[in-house]
Amino acid sequence: MTRAAKKLDLDPVTVRKARSLARKAGKPIVNIAKQHTTVSVERAVLRLAGLAGADSEGIPWVNRLADTVRADVGLEHGLALPVWDALVRGEAEDLSVLAQKAASGSVTFRLPEGRDAVRARTASRRAAAAGMKKVDARRKERDRLIKRHGDPEQRPWIYLIVATGDIYEDIPQAQAAARAGADIIAVIRSTGQSLLDYVPEGATREGFAGTYATQENFRLMRAALDESSRELGRYIRLTNYASGLCMPEIATLAGLQRLDMMLNDSMYGILFRDINPIRTFVDQRFSRQIHARAGIIINTGEDNYLTTADAVDAAHTVTVSQLLNEYFAKEAGLEDWQLGLGHAFEITPEIPDSFRMELAHAMLARQLFPDAPLKWMPPTRHMTGDVFRGYLLDGFFNLVGAMTGQGILLVGMMTEAVVTPWISDRDLALQNVRYVLGAAGKLHEDFHPAPDGFIANRARQVLGESIDLLERIVDDGLLNAIGDGTFGLMKRPQDAGRGLEGVARRSSQYYNPAIELLEDVASEQPRVPPLTSSDARKGVRR
């Protein structure tokens, strides 16, 4: 990727300026995230400590316990001290019984002080550490399986969505897709789950246009794809969605069940689900810390901007978001190989030179992020009932992916605008990908745009517009930019949106053992960048 990424010959000073501006724009947001907590961040601690299950009404015990603690002592101190103080005092023998007592009103919580606070802190850290140990074990398990079965030989990895709504129907479809060449299976979530302020429990069969993200569904699909990995002799990756009001909890469950990739964008929930900006930025930081620890690759959602804004006029907003997503991700501990930054093939096909512009945008992303497994998204906005035209557009999309060395290629469906795809549709779409990658998979080795030609000039134009926008964001503040509709034409003020009531400013007594464990490890382990091809030629060793 690094060699192919140098073809545009962008000015390195300009690139450094873009990153510096992104850092300046993002730093105040990180500070806000460090000063606040949310109900989902706190419930994630309970899940990490092993609390699972739901009451007879389907409300998870983590919600029941969190709601009671919050009513008694508030959220601003965190849940850990009041909860483990109650356990140390003998109010219940474990978290499950404590949650049941809390729901029935038979226990009252307090904020412990002095020695009681020390004991509660110690007990909560021990419980969170046990959960973190499970996350670490699942990461090591993944490493062993990749070593045993191997990774796909080709790049980009082929990413295919399964979306029946029924986990027991998803499984055979996912396994069939893996046999047909898919390297990554994404189980798309049921419509509207991102707006639920709880994570459903158990295996589900009633999702609409997708399947609910639950711990049991994660476990079932992971086990099925492990079977496929053994059968096919290559490790099949599993993706789901850590977004919405329960982003931290879903990220935690993904780490516990060894998912490999998670949709996790810094602004998607704000822009496209009207979730409060502060809630989203607090939740995304914690969730990315979990992803970093679990060795999970994130997929960001810049492609969504181009479904509401024009893909030519708004191209620079995609680049700005990628730079912001990179800053937020690295601040949370993610490494380059975990940054599946998003972009998409969404320029109106009738525009002259649309294919050349798509090449320019894809090459710009590849050069700005040479060591990231970029996630290249197929056309959706301009798909119609003409499936033949759609199949051709998908072929052009696949060709751009091959010519620009993308890392993750989401398989486009010619029936995108007509129906939820059938297995036969997926098979035809995979044939399209296989043909293009087989016939032109190494075309990026030969393709060199003219230094001052259309493609190179378009890429420089977009980068210049990105810097102009970042300078305005630094001056005005990212929250104000989001409120003004800068991204995706969506105006989302910081004092509105879903989930705002679930945000609390941390008190001086706030304690979260999971954050402490995550940040302790991050501070103890120096970040060593991966070896590049340039390093290898110089004989650098680490």
C-alpha positions as CSV (number, residue, x, y, z in Angstrom):
1,M,0.0,0.0,0.0
2,T,2.8,2.4,0.9
3,R,4.4,2.2,-2.6
4,A,1.1,2.6,-4.4
5,A,0.2,5.5,-2.2
6,K,3.0,7.9,-3.4
7,K,1.7,8.3,-6.9
8,L,0.0,11.7,-6.4
9,D,3.1,13.3,-5.1
10,L,1.3,15.4,-2.6
11,D,3.3,18.1,-0.8
12,P,4.3,16.5,2.6
13,V,4.2,19.9,4.3
14,T,0.5,20.3,3.2
15,V,-0.3,16.8,4.5
16,R,1.3,17.5,7.9
17,K,-0.7,20.8,8.1
18,A,-3.9,18.9,7.5
19,R,-3.1,16.5,10.3
20,S,-2.0,19.2,12.6
21,L,-5.3,21.1,12.1
22,A,-7.3,17.9,12.7
23,R,-5.5,17.5,16.0
24,K,-6.3,21.1,17.0
25,A,-9.9,20.6,16.0
26,G,-10.2,17.3,17.8
27,K,-8.4,18.0,21.1
28,P,-11.2,20.1,22.7
29,I,-13.6,17.2,21.9
30,V,-11.3,14.7,23.7
31,N,-11.2,17.0,26.7
32,I,-15.0,17.1,26.8
33,A,-15.0,13.3,26.6
34,K,-12.6,13.0,29.5
35,Q,-14.8,15.3,31.6
36,H,-18.1,13.4,31.1
37,T,-19.6,9.9,31.4
38,T,-22.7,8.3,30.0
39,V,-25.1,5.6,31.1
40,S,-23.8,3.3,28.4
41,V,-20.1,3.8,29.5
42,E,-21.1,2.8,33.0
43,R,-23.3,-0.1,31.9
44,A,-20.3,-1.4,29.9
45,V,-18.3,-1.7,33.2
46,L,-21.1,-3.9,34.5
47,R,-21.0,-6.1,31.4
48,L,-17.2,-6.3,31.5
49,A,-17.6,-7.5,35.1
50,G,-19.9,-10.3,33.9
51,L,-23.5,-9.0,34.5
52,A,-25.8,-10.4,31.8
53,G,-29.3,-11.4,31.3
54,A,-32.7,-9.6,31.4
55,D,-35.8,-9.5,33.5
56,S,-39.2,-10.9,32.5
57,E,-39.9,-7.7,30.4
58,G,-36.7,-8.1,28.5
59,I,-35.0,-5.1,30.2
60,P,-31.3,-6.0,30.7
61,W,-30.1,-6.3,34.3
62,V,-27.3,-3.8,33.6
63,N,-30.0,-1.2,32.8
64,R,-32.1,-2.1,35.9
65,L,-29.0,-1.8,38.2
66,A,-27.7,1.4,36.5
67,D,-31.1,3.1,36.8
68,T,-31.4,2.4,40.5
69,V,-27.9,3.5,41.3
70,R,-28.4,6.7,39.3
71,A,-31.7,7.4,41.2
72,D,-30.0,7.0,44.5
73,V,-26.6,8.7,44.1
74,G,-26.5,10.1,40.6
75,L,-24.4,9.2,37.6
76,E,-21.6,11.7,37.9
77,H,-19.6,9.5,40.3
78,G,-19.8,6.5,38.1
79,L,-21.5,3.2,39.0
80,A,-18.4,1.3,40.2
81,L,-18.1,2.7,43.7
82,P,-21.8,2.5,44.7
83,V,-22.2,-1.0,43.2
84,W,-19.2,-2.6,44.6
85,D,-19.7,-0.9,47.9
86,A,-23.0,-2.6,48.2
87,L,-21.4,-6.0,47.3
88,V,-18.6,-5.5,49.9
89,R,-21.2,-4.6,52.5
90,G,-23.0,-7.9,51.8
91,E,-26.1,-6.6,50.2
92,A,-25.9,-9.4,47.6
93,E,-23.5,-12.3,46.8
94,D,-23.0,-11.2,43.2
95,L,-23.9,-8.6,40.6
96,S,-26.9,-10.6,39.3
97,V,-28.6,-10.9,42.7
98,L,-27.7,-7.2,43.4
99,A,-29.4,-6.2,40.1
100,Q,-32.5,-8.2,41.0
101,K,-32.7,-6.6,44.4
102,A,-32.2,-3.2,42.9
103,A,-35.1,-3.7,40.5
104,S,-37.3,-4.8,43.4
105,G,-36.4,-1.8,45.5
106,S,-34.8,-3.9,48.3
107,V,-31.4,-2.3,48.3
108,T,-30.3,1.4,48.6
109,F,-27.0,2.6,47.2
110,R,-24.6,5.2,48.6
111,L,-21.4,6.8,47.6
112,P,-18.8,5.3,49.9
113,E,-16.1,7.3,51.6
114,G,-12.7,6.7,53.3
115,R,-11.9,3.0,53.7
116,D,-15.2,1.9,52.3
117,A,-14.4,3.8,49.1
118,V,-10.9,2.1,48.9
119,R,-12.5,-1.4,49.4
120,A,-15.1,-0.7,46.7
121,R,-12.5,0.6,44.3
122,T,-10.3,-2.4,44.8
123,A,-13.2,-4.8,44.3
124,S,-14.5,-3.1,41.2
125,R,-11.0,-3.0,39.6
126,R,-10.6,-6.7,40.3
127,A,-14.0,-7.5,38.6
128,A,-13.2,-5.3,35.6
129,A,-9.7,-6.8,35.3
130,A,-11.3,-10.3,35.1
131,G,-13.4,-9.1,32.1
132,M,-10.4,-7.4,30.5
133,K,-8.5,-10.7,30.8
134,K,-11.2,-12.4,28.8
135,V,-10.9,-9.7,26.1
136,D,-7.2,-10.2,26.0
137,A,-7.6,-14.0,25.7
138,R,-10.0,-13.6,22.8
139,R,-7.5,-11.4,21.0
140,K,-4.7,-14.0,21.5
141,E,-7.2,-16.6,20.2
142,R,-7.7,-14.6,17.1
143,D,-4.0,-14.4,16.5
144,R,-3.6,-18.2,16.9
145,L,-6.4,-18.9,14.5
146,I,-5.1,-16.5,11.9
147,K,-1.7,-18.1,12.2
148,R,-3.3,-21.6,11.8
149,H,-5.7,-20.9,9.0
150,G,-4.0,-17.9,7.3
151,D,-5.3,-14.6,5.9
152,P,-6.7,-14.2,2.4
153,E,-4.0,-14.0,-0.2
154,Q,-5.5,-11.1,-2.1
155,R,-6.1,-7.5,-1.2
156,P,-8.6,-5.9,-0.8
157,W,-10.4,-8.2,1.5
158,I,-13.9,-8.9,0.2
159,Y,-16.6,-7.6,2.7
160,L,-20.2,-8.9,2.3
161,I,-23.3,-8.0,4.3
162,V,-25.9,-10.5,5.6
163,A,-29.2,-9.1,6.7
164,T,-32.2,-11.4,7.1
165,G,-33.3,-10.4,10.6
166,D,-33.0,-14.0,11.8
167,I,-29.7,-15.1,13.2
168,Y,-30.5,-18.7,12.3
169,E,-31.0,-17.7,8.7
170,D,-28.0,-15.4,8.7
171,I,-25.6,-18.2,9.7
172,P,-26.1,-20.4,6.5
173,Q,-26.1,-17.4,4.3
174,A,-22.8,-16.1,5.9
175,Q,-21.2,-19.5,5.5
176,A,-22.3,-19.8,1.9
177,A,-20.9,-16.3,1.2
178,A,-17.5,-17.3,2.7
179,R,-17.4,-20.4,0.4
180,A,-18.1,-18.1,-2.5
181,G,-15.1,-15.9,-1.7
182,A,-16.2,-13.4,1.1
183,D,-13.4,-12.7,3.6
184,I,-15.5,-10.6,6.0
185,I,-19.1,-11.1,7.0
186,A,-21.0,-8.1,8.3
187,V,-24.2,-8.8,10.1
188,I,-26.1,-5.6,9.6
189,R,-28.2,-4.5,12.5
190,S,-31.9,-4.3,12.7
191,T,-33.4,-1.0,11.7
192,G,-33.7,1.3,14.7
193,Q,-31.5,-0.6,17.1
194,S,-29.1,2.3,17.3
195,L,-31.9,4.3,19.0
196,L,-32.5,1.7,21.7
197,D,-30.9,2.7,25.1
198,Y,-30.4,-1.0,25.9
199,V,-28.8,-4.1,24.3
200,P,-31.3,-6.9,23.7
201,E,-30.5,-10.3,25.2
202,G,-30.3,-13.7,23.6
203,A,-30.6,-15.1,20.1
204,T,-33.1,-13.1,18.0
205,R,-35.2,-13.9,15.0
206,E,-37.4,-10.8,14.5
207,G,-35.1,-8.1,13.2
208,F,-36.3,-5.7,10.4
209,A,-33.8,-5.3,7.5
210,G,-31.1,-6.7,9.8
211,T,-30.5,-8.8,12.9
212,Y,-30.2,-7.4,16.4
213,A,-26.7,-7.0,17.8
214,T,-26.7,-9.1,21.0
215,Q,-24.0,-11.1,22.8
216,E,-25.6,-14.4,22.0
217,N,-26.0,-13.5,18.3
218,F,-22.3,-12.5,18.3
219,R,-21.4,-15.9,19.9
220,L,-23.4,-17.9,17.4
221,M,-22.1,-16.2,14.3
222,R,-18.5,-16.3,15.5
223,A,-18.7,-20.0,16.1
224,A,-20.2,-20.6,12.7
225,L,-17.5,-18.6,10.9
226,D,-14.9,-20.4,12.9
227,E,-16.3,-23.6,11.3
228,S,-16.0,-21.9,7.9
229,S,-12.4,-20.9,8.7
230,R,-11.5,-24.5,9.4
231,E,-13.3,-25.7,6.2
232,L,-11.8,-23.1,3.9
233,G,-8.3,-22.8,5.3
234,R,-8.5,-19.0,5.8
235,Y,-9.7,-16.9,8.7
236,I,-13.1,-15.4,8.1
237,R,-13.6,-12.1,9.9
238,L,-16.9,-11.0,11.5
239,T,-18.2,-7.4,11.6
240,N,-21.0,-5.7,13.5
241,Y,-22.0,-2.2,14.6
242,A,-20.8,-0.4,17.6
243,S,-22.8,2.7,17.1
244,G,-25.9,4.4,18.5
245,L,-26.9,4.8,22.2
246,C,-25.2,1.6,23.3
247,M,-21.9,2.0,21.5
248,P,-19.7,1.3,24.6
249,E,-21.7,-1.8,25.6
250,I,-21.7,-3.3,22.1
251,A,-18.0,-2.7,21.8
252,T,-17.4,-4.5,25.1
253,L,-19.5,-7.5,24.0
254,A,-17.6,-7.6,20.7
255,G,-14.3,-7.8,22.6
256,L,-15.7,-10.6,24.7
257,Q,-17.0,-12.6,21.7
258,R,-14.0,-12.0,19.4
259,L,-15.5,-9.9,16.7
260,D,-12.8,-8.7,14.3
261,M,-14.3,-5.4,12.9
262,M,-16.9,-3.0,14.2
263,L,-18.6,-0.1,12.5
264,N,-17.5,2.8,14.8
265,D,-17.6,6.4,13.5
266,S,-17.0,9.5,15.5
267,M,-20.0,11.4,14.1
268,Y,-22.3,9.0,12.3
269,G,-24.8,8.7,15.3
270,I,-24.9,12.5,15.6
271,L,-25.5,13.2,11.9
272,F,-27.7,10.3,10.8
273,R,-29.5,9.2,14.1
274,D,-29.7,12.6,15.8
275,I,-27.9,11.4,18.9
276,N,-26.6,14.1,21.1
277,P,-23.0,15.1,20.1
278,I,-21.6,15.1,23.6
279,R,-23.1,11.6,24.3
280,T,-21.7,10.3,21.0
281,F,-18.1,11.7,21.5
282,V,-18.0,10.3,25.1
283,D,-19.2,6.9,24.0
284,Q,-17.0,6.7,20.9
285,R,-13.8,7.4,23.0
286,F,-14.6,4.6,25.4
287,S,-15.7,2.2,22.7
288,R,-12.5,2.8,20.7
289,Q,-10.4,2.2,23.8
290,I,-12.1,-1.2,24.0
291,H,-11.5,-1.9,20.3
292,A,-7.8,-1.0,20.7
293,R,-7.5,-3.5,23.6
294,A,-9.4,-6.2,21.7
295,G,-7.4,-5.8,18.5
296,I,-10.6,-4.9,16.5
297,I,-10.5,-3.0,13.2
298,I,-12.9,-0.1,13.2
299,N,-14.9,1.0,10.1
300,T,-15.8,4.6,9.9
301,G,-18.9,6.0,8.1
302,E,-17.8,8.8,5.8
303,D,-19.6,7.1,2.9
304,N,-22.9,8.2,4.5
305,Y,-22.1,11.9,3.9
306,L,-22.3,11.3,0.2
307,T,-25.8,9.9,0.4
308,T,-27.1,13.3,1.6
309,A,-24.6,15.7,0.2
310,D,-23.1,15.9,-3.3
311,A,-20.1,13.6,-3.8
312,V,-18.2,16.2,-5.8
313,D,-19.0,19.4,-3.8
314,A,-18.7,17.6,-0.4
315,A,-15.6,15.5,-1.2
316,H,-13.5,17.6,1.1
317,T,-15.8,16.9,4.1
318,V,-15.1,13.2,3.7
319,T,-11.3,13.9,3.9
320,V,-11.8,16.1,6.9
321,S,-13.8,13.5,8.7
322,Q,-11.2,10.8,7.9
323,L,-8.5,13.0,9.4
324,L,-10.7,13.6,12.5
325,N,-11.5,10.0,12.8
326,E,-7.8,9.1,12.6
327,Y,-7.0,11.6,15.4
328,F,-9.8,10.4,17.7
329,A,-8.9,6.8,17.0
330,K,-5.2,7.2,17.7
331,E,-5.8,9.2,20.8
332,A,-7.9,6.3,22.1
333,G,-5.1,3.8,21.4
334,L,-5.9,2.4,18.0
335,E,-3.1,1.7,15.6
336,D,-2.9,2.4,11.8
337,W,-3.7,-1.2,10.9
338,Q,-7.0,-0.8,12.8
339,L,-8.2,2.2,11.0
340,G,-10.8,1.1,8.3
341,L,-11.5,4.7,7.3
342,G,-14.5,5.0,5.0
343,H,-15.0,6.5,1.6
344,A,-17.4,5.8,-1.3
345,F,-18.0,5.6,-5.0
346,E,-21.0,8.0,-5.0
347,I,-20.4,10.6,-7.8
348,T,-23.4,11.0,-10.1
349,P,-22.6,8.7,-13.1
350,E,-23.8,11.2,-15.7
351,I,-21.2,13.8,-14.6
352,P,-18.4,14.0,-17.2
353,D,-15.2,12.4,-16.0
354,S,-17.0,10.9,-12.9
355,F,-14.8,7.8,-13.0
356,R,-11.6,9.9,-13.1
357,M,-12.9,11.9,-10.1
358,E,-13.6,8.6,-8.2
359,L,-10.1,7.6,-8.9
360,A,-8.7,10.9,-7.6
361,H,-10.7,10.7,-4.4
362,A,-9.8,7.0,-3.8
363,M,-6.1,7.7,-4.5
364,L,-6.1,10.8,-2.2
365,A,-7.4,8.6,0.7
366,R,-4.9,5.9,-0.1
367,Q,-2.0,8.4,0.0
368,L,-3.1,10.2,3.2
369,F,-3.5,7.0,5.1
370,P,-1.0,4.6,3.5
371,D,-0.9,2.0,6.3
372,A,-4.7,2.0,7.1
373,P,-7.0,-0.7,5.7
374,L,-9.3,1.7,4.0
375,K,-12.9,0.6,3.6
376,W,-14.2,1.4,0.1
377,M,-18.0,1.5,-0.2
378,P,-20.0,0.7,-3.4
379,P,-22.5,3.0,-5.1
380,T,-25.9,3.2,-3.4
381,R,-27.4,6.6,-4.0
382,H,-27.5,6.3,-7.7
383,M,-28.6,2.7,-7.9
384,T,-32.0,2.3,-9.6
385,G,-34.3,-0.6,-10.6
386,D,-32.1,-1.1,-13.7
387,V,-30.0,-4.0,-12.3
388,F,-27.9,-4.2,-15.4
389,R,-26.7,-0.6,-15.0
390,G,-26.2,-1.3,-11.3
391,Y,-24.1,-4.3,-12.0
392,L,-21.9,-2.2,-14.4
393,L,-21.5,0.5,-11.8
394,D,-20.4,-2.1,-9.2
395,G,-17.9,-3.4,-11.7
396,F,-16.5,0.2,-12.1
397,F,-16.4,0.5,-8.3
398,N,-14.5,-2.8,-8.0
399,L,-12.0,-1.6,-10.7
400,V,-11.3,1.6,-8.8
401,G,-10.7,-0.5,-5.7
402,A,-8.2,-2.6,-7.6
403,M,-6.4,0.4,-9.2
404,T,-6.0,2.3,-5.9
405,G,-5.0,-0.6,-3.5
406,Q,-8.0,-0.3,-1.1
407,G,-7.9,-2.6,2.0
408,I,-11.6,-3.6,2.4
409,L,-14.0,-3.8,-0.5
410,L,-17.7,-3.9,0.4
411,V,-19.5,-6.0,-2.2
412,G,-22.0,-3.9,-4.1
413,M,-25.5,-5.4,-5.0
414,M,-27.2,-4.7,-8.3
415,T,-30.5,-5.0,-6.5
416,E,-29.6,-2.4,-3.9
417,A,-32.5,-0.1,-4.8
418,V,-35.0,-2.9,-5.3
419,V,-35.1,-5.6,-2.7
420,T,-33.1,-6.9,0.2
421,P,-30.6,-9.0,-1.7
422,W,-31.2,-12.8,-2.1
423,I,-28.3,-15.3,-1.9
424,S,-28.3,-15.4,-5.8
425,D,-27.8,-11.7,-5.9
426,R,-24.8,-12.0,-3.5
427,D,-23.4,-14.8,-5.7
428,L,-23.6,-12.6,-8.8
429,A,-22.0,-9.7,-6.9
430,L,-19.2,-11.9,-5.7
431,Q,-18.6,-13.1,-9.3
432,N,-18.2,-9.5,-10.3
433,V,-15.6,-8.9,-7.6
434,R,-13.7,-12.1,-8.3
435,Y,-13.6,-11.3,-12.0
436,V,-12.2,-7.7,-11.5
437,L,-9.7,-8.7,-8.9
438,G,-8.6,-11.7,-11.0
439,A,-8.2,-9.7,-14.1
440,A,-7.0,-6.4,-12.7
441,G,-6.1,-7.0,-9.1
442,K,-2.5,-5.8,-9.5
443,L,-3.3,-2.9,-11.8
444,H,-2.3,-0.5,-9.1
445,E,1.3,-1.6,-9.7
446,D,1.1,-0.2,-13.3
447,F,-1.3,2.7,-12.9
448,H,0.5,6.1,-12.5
449,P,-1.6,9.2,-13.2
450,A,0.0,12.2,-14.9
451,P,1.7,14.4,-12.3
452,D,-0.2,17.5,-13.5
453,G,-3.1,15.7,-15.0
454,F,-6.8,15.7,-14.1
455,I,-6.6,13.1,-11.3
456,A,-3.6,14.6,-9.5
457,N,-5.0,18.1,-9.7
458,R,-8.4,17.0,-8.5
459,A,-6.8,15.3,-5.5
460,R,-4.8,18.4,-4.6
461,Q,-7.9,20.5,-5.0
462,V,-9.8,18.3,-2.5
463,L,-6.9,18.4,0.0
464,G,-6.7,22.2,-0.3
465,E,-10.5,22.5,0.4
466,S,-10.1,20.2,3.3
467,I,-7.4,22.4,4.9
468,D,-9.6,25.5,4.4
469,L,-12.5,23.7,6.2
470,L,-10.3,22.5,9.0
471,E,-9.0,26.0,9.6
472,R,-12.6,27.2,9.9
473,I,-13.4,24.3,12.3
474,V,-10.4,25.2,14.5
475,D,-11.6,28.8,14.7
476,D,-15.3,28.0,15.3
477,G,-15.1,24.7,17.1
478,L,-16.1,21.2,15.9
479,L,-19.4,21.2,17.8
480,N,-20.4,24.5,16.2
481,A,-19.4,23.1,12.8
482,I,-21.6,20.0,13.4
483,G,-24.4,22.3,14.5
484,D,-24.1,24.4,11.3
485,G,-24.6,21.3,9.0
486,T,-21.0,21.1,7.8
487,F,-21.1,17.3,7.4
488,G,-23.7,15.6,5.3
489,L,-25.9,18.7,5.4
490,M,-27.2,17.7,8.9
491,K,-27.5,20.4,11.5
492,R,-27.1,18.9,15.0
493,P,-26.7,21.3,17.9
494,Q,-24.7,20.2,21.0
495,D,-27.5,20.9,23.4
496,A,-30.1,18.7,21.7
497,G,-30.5,15.2,20.3
498,R,-31.4,11.7,21.6
499,G,-29.6,10.5,24.7
500,L,-28.6,13.9,26.2
501,E,-30.3,12.9,29.5
502,G,-27.9,10.0,29.7
503,V,-24.8,12.3,30.0
504,A,-23.2,13.5,33.2
505,R,-20.3,15.6,34.0
506,R,-17.8,13.7,36.1
507,S,-17.5,14.7,39.8
508,S,-14.2,14.9,41.7
509,Q,-15.0,11.4,43.1
510,Y,-15.7,9.8,39.7
511,Y,-14.1,6.3,39.3
512,N,-14.3,3.9,36.4
513,P,-12.1,0.8,36.7
514,A,-12.4,-0.1,33.0
515,I,-11.0,3.3,31.9
516,E,-8.3,3.1,34.5
517,L,-7.2,-0.3,33.3
518,L,-7.4,0.7,29.6
519,E,-5.4,3.9,30.1
520,D,-2.9,2.2,32.4
521,V,-2.0,-0.3,29.7
522,A,-1.9,2.5,27.0
523,S,0.6,4.5,29.1
524,E,2.8,1.5,29.9
525,Q,3.1,0.3,26.3
526,P,5.0,2.7,23.9
527,R,3.3,2.9,20.5
528,V,5.7,1.4,17.9
529,P,4.6,2.0,14.3
530,P,4.6,-1.0,12.0
531,L,7.5,-1.5,9.7
532,T,7.1,0.0,6.2
533,S,8.5,-1.1,3.0
534,S,10.9,1.8,3.2
535,D,12.1,0.6,6.6
536,A,12.6,-2.9,5.3
537,R,14.8,-1.6,2.4
538,K,16.9,0.3,5.0
539,G,17.3,-2.7,7.2
540,V,15.4,-1.2,10.1
541,R,14.4,-3.8,12.8
542,R,12.1,-3.5,15.8
